[in-house]
Amino acid sequence: MSARQLANLIAKLREFRGLTRKSVVGEILDILDEASYDDAGFFDANGIKVVVSCDGIVENLVKSDPLLAGYYSVLANVNDVVAKGARPVGFVNIISSSSSEVRRKVAEGIRNGLKKYGLKLLKGHTHSDTSYSAVDATAIGVARNVIPSTTAKVGDSLVMAVDLMGRYGSADWLKTFDSTTMKSSREVLHRLDSMIELAEKKLANAARDISGPGVTGTIAMLCESSRVGARVNLESIPKPNVKLEDWLTTYPGIGFIISTQQPADCLHVLRNHKLTAERIGEITADREIWFSHKKHHVLFFDLKRESVFGVIRSDKKLIF
């Protein structure tokens, strides 16, 4: 890849809708005067950490494939909880649509997800008198130790772990790599247990699941959450037989970015759980995110001057 090709790739990554749509978070933070955000929240209950996530599925997926949207409402929330080192146990959902067919397909997808991840449905709500179709959900998990996405340390190694046994697909701007529907519940949970083991052995300082913003967007969110920068070698990123540009903006069924001072131990745990895992870079103090390919280096984000989340306040430390 030439210097110009790398620069063009970085420009496309910055314009990716899965990343740019995160910029509206800042206006909500400002209204709520909230300065403690992560991809999942958690609190202590008699020595057990209770971890809670919530997420909504993008409208175009609900319209084009309501069955898959229902399934992904489980998957997305489970991955958020697991990225914290928690074992997911319960699920809550809201299905909104005036179409009986859409509502039923979404519910079938949720049912499939609950079976896959072994979750108990705690509560649901249905809106039938709406002008839109949507599915929003929450997952609840429990943990002995939590891995925030806000505590990456300067000098940490950046590790990527992903299940590459799956299939790539795309619908409009949303790209996915399905590595769960073809596997048994036991196989999927074994892979997810890797993050629980990392948390309980205290091998990771910070982590996020690779979600809608893709690999590079998730790295940027982790860095902004922790107020750090990163140097990332794009050649080290594990990937299937998919073009690099597409892969960097894909939502994998199982994938995590981990910041650790013990990369060898992390890689051992992740690979033992049948994930492909590699050290892809390091955490830096300058709050700049640089991507490299061979001898070429291009700045992706300067978090001293810009924000993935659209945060403009500087009077306090903001955590996402």
N, C-alpha and C positions, 0 to 999 in steps of 0.2 A: 504494500500500500504506500503510495507516494504521500508527500506532505500535503499536497492539494487534496488528494482523496480523503485523507484523514480529517482535514479541516472541513470538507464537505459533509463527511459523516457526522462530525460533531455538530454542525449546524442543523442537520436533520434531527439528531437526537434532542437538541434543545427545543425544536419545534414540535416534537411528538405530542399529540393530544393527551396521551395518558399521563404525561408529565405536566404540561401547561395547565391542565384543569385543576391541579393542586394549588394554583396561585390564589384561588378564592378562599382558602382556609384562613388567611390573614385577617380578612374583614370580619369573619365570625369570631376569631380570637379577640379582636379589638372590642366587639360588642359584649362578649362574655367576660372580658377582662381576665382571661384565662392564660396562665403562664406555665402550665404543666400538661403537655400533650405528648402522647406516645401512640404507636399503632394499636395499643391495647392499654387499658387502665388496670390498676390492681390495688388491693388493700389487704391488710392483715386481719385475720379472724382466728384468734386463739392459736397463733403460731403457724397457721396455714395461709398461704397467699391465695386470694381469690382474684382471678384475672378475667376481665370482661372486654370484649371487642364488639363493635357494631359496624355494619357496612351495608351499602346499597349496591345493587347491580345496575350497570349502565343500561339506559332505556332501550338502545338499539338491540341489545342482546335479548332483553325481555320480549321485545316485539318479534325478533327473527327466530328465536329458539327458546320459548318459555320453559321447556323441560330442562335445558342446560342451565338457564338462568336460575331456576330453583336449586339445582345441584350446586352451582357456583356460589349461591348465597350461603350454603353450608361450608364449602371448601374455603372461601375467602376468609370467613370468620375463624374457622378452625386454624388456618395457617397463621393468622394474627396472634391467636392465643398460644399456639405451639412455639412461635418465634420467641415468646417470653419464657419458654421453658415450662409451660403449664400443660397439664393433661386435660383436654376438653371433655366436659361431662354433660352440659345442658345447652339448649337452643331455644330461641324465641324468634318469631317471625311476623311480618306484616305483608300480606298479599293484597295488592291494589289493582283492580281491573274491572271494567264493566262487562268484560267478555267471560262467560262461563268456561269456554274452552281454554283461554289463557290461564284463568285461575286454577283449573284442574291440572293443567300441564305443569305449572309452577309447583303446585302441591306434590305432584308425582316426583318432580325433580328433588324437592326437599326430602321426601320420603326416601329416595335412593341415597341421598347424602347422609341422612341420619343412620341408615343401615351401614353405609360404608365406614363411617367414623365412630359408630357405636354410641351415638348421642341420644339423650332423652329429650323429647319435645316437652318443654315446660309450659309454654303459652303461645298462642297464635291469635292474630286478628285479621279480619278480612274487610276491605273496603270494596263494595260493589258499585257504588254510585260515583265513579270518578271519570275524568276525561283523559286519563293516562293509565298505563300499565306499569307496575313496579313491584319489586320484592326487596324488602329491607329486613335485616336480621341481626341477631345478637348471639354470640356464643359465650359460654361461661366455662372457665377451667380452674383447676387447682394446682398449686405448685409448692414445693418446699423452698425453692429459691427462684428469683425472677431475674431474667436478663433484659434490662431496659434497652431502648435504642438511643438513649441519651448519655451514655457513659463510655463511649469509645475513648481510648487514651492515646496520646501522642506516642508514636513508636510501635503501636499495635500492628500486627499483620492483619491484612484484610483477606478473608477466606470466603470463597463462594462454594456452596453445596447445592446440588441439583440432581433430580432423578431424570436421567436421559433415556430411560426406557419408556418411550411414548410416541405420540404423533403430533405433528404441527398442523395448525389450522388458522384461518383468519376469516373475519367477518367485518367488512368495512375497515375501520382503523384498529379494531381490537384483534390482537394476535394471541393465540393460546398454544400451549404445548401440554396436551392431555397425557398425564402419566398416572392417572388414578382409576379411571372408569374401567379399564381392562384388567385391573389387579384386584385381588381379594382384599377384604377389610384387613386381614392379618398382615398382608404384605405392605399395605399403605401405612398402617399404624406402626409397623416395625421401622419404617423409614422416618416417620415423624418422631418416634421415641429418641432419635439421635439428639434432638434439641433438648429434650427433657434430661438426657444424660449429661449433656454439656452444662446445663444449668445446675444440676445436682452436684456435679464434680467441680463447679465454679471454674470452668475452662474458658468462658467467654466474658468479655467486658460489655459487649453490646451486640445486638442483632436486630435485623428486620427480615420479614419474609419478602421475597421478590414478588411484587404485585403489579397493579395496572401500569405504573410508570416504567416497568421493565427493569432490566439489570442495572443500567446506568442511572436511571431515575431513582431507583431504590438506594443506590450508593449515595447519591446526592441528598436524599432525605435523611439517611443515617448521619451523614456528615453535618448537615444543618442542625439536626436534633442534638448532636453532641458538640456543636460549635468547634469543629475541626475541619481539616482538609484531607486530601488523599492523593496518592500517586497510584494509578492503576495501569497495568500492562494488559492491553486488550488481547494479546496473543495468548495469555495465560487463562483466559476465561473459558471454562468448559462449555462445549456446545455440541448439539447434534448436527446432522447434515442439513443445516439451514444457513442461509446467507447471514454474515455477521450483523449487518444492519437490521435485518428482521429479528434476529435472535436477541439483540440488545433491547428491543422494544416489545418482547414477548412476555406474557404472563404464564409462567410454568405452573403446572399442577402442584409440584413440590420444589421449592427453591428458597435458599436463605443466603443473606450476606451477614458475615460474622466478623467482629473485631476482637482480636485475641492476642494475648502475650504468650500463648502456648500453642502456636500453630501446629506443631507436630502432633501433639496430643489431640487437638481438635480434628485434624485430618484423619487420625486413626479411628476415632469414634465415628465420624461421619461415614467413612468408607466401610466400617464394620456393619453399618446399617444400610449398605447397598446404595449409597449416594455417591455420585462423582463429585469429588471435592478437590480444590486447588487453591494455593495461595496466589492471589491475583494482584496484590499491592500492599501498601502500608498507609497508616494514618499519620498525618502531618499537622503541624501547629498553625500553618499560615492561612487556613480556611479557604484554600484554593484546591479545586479538584482538577487534576491533570490526567489526561489519557495519553498513552503512548502506544505506538506500533512500530516495531523495529527501532530505528534511530530517531523517529519523529515524535514530537510531543506537542499536544494542543490543549489549551485551557478549556475546560467544559463549564465550570462555574466558579465565580469569585464570590464566595459567601460573605465577604466583608462589604460588598457593594450591592449584592442582589440576593433574592430569597426565592427558593423553590416554592415556599408556602405563601408568598406575597406579604410577608411580615415587614412592616416599615418602622415599627417602634424599636428603640434601642435602649429604653430606660430600665429594662429588666431582662433577665435571661429567659428566653422563650424555649420551651421544650415541646416536642410534638410526638 
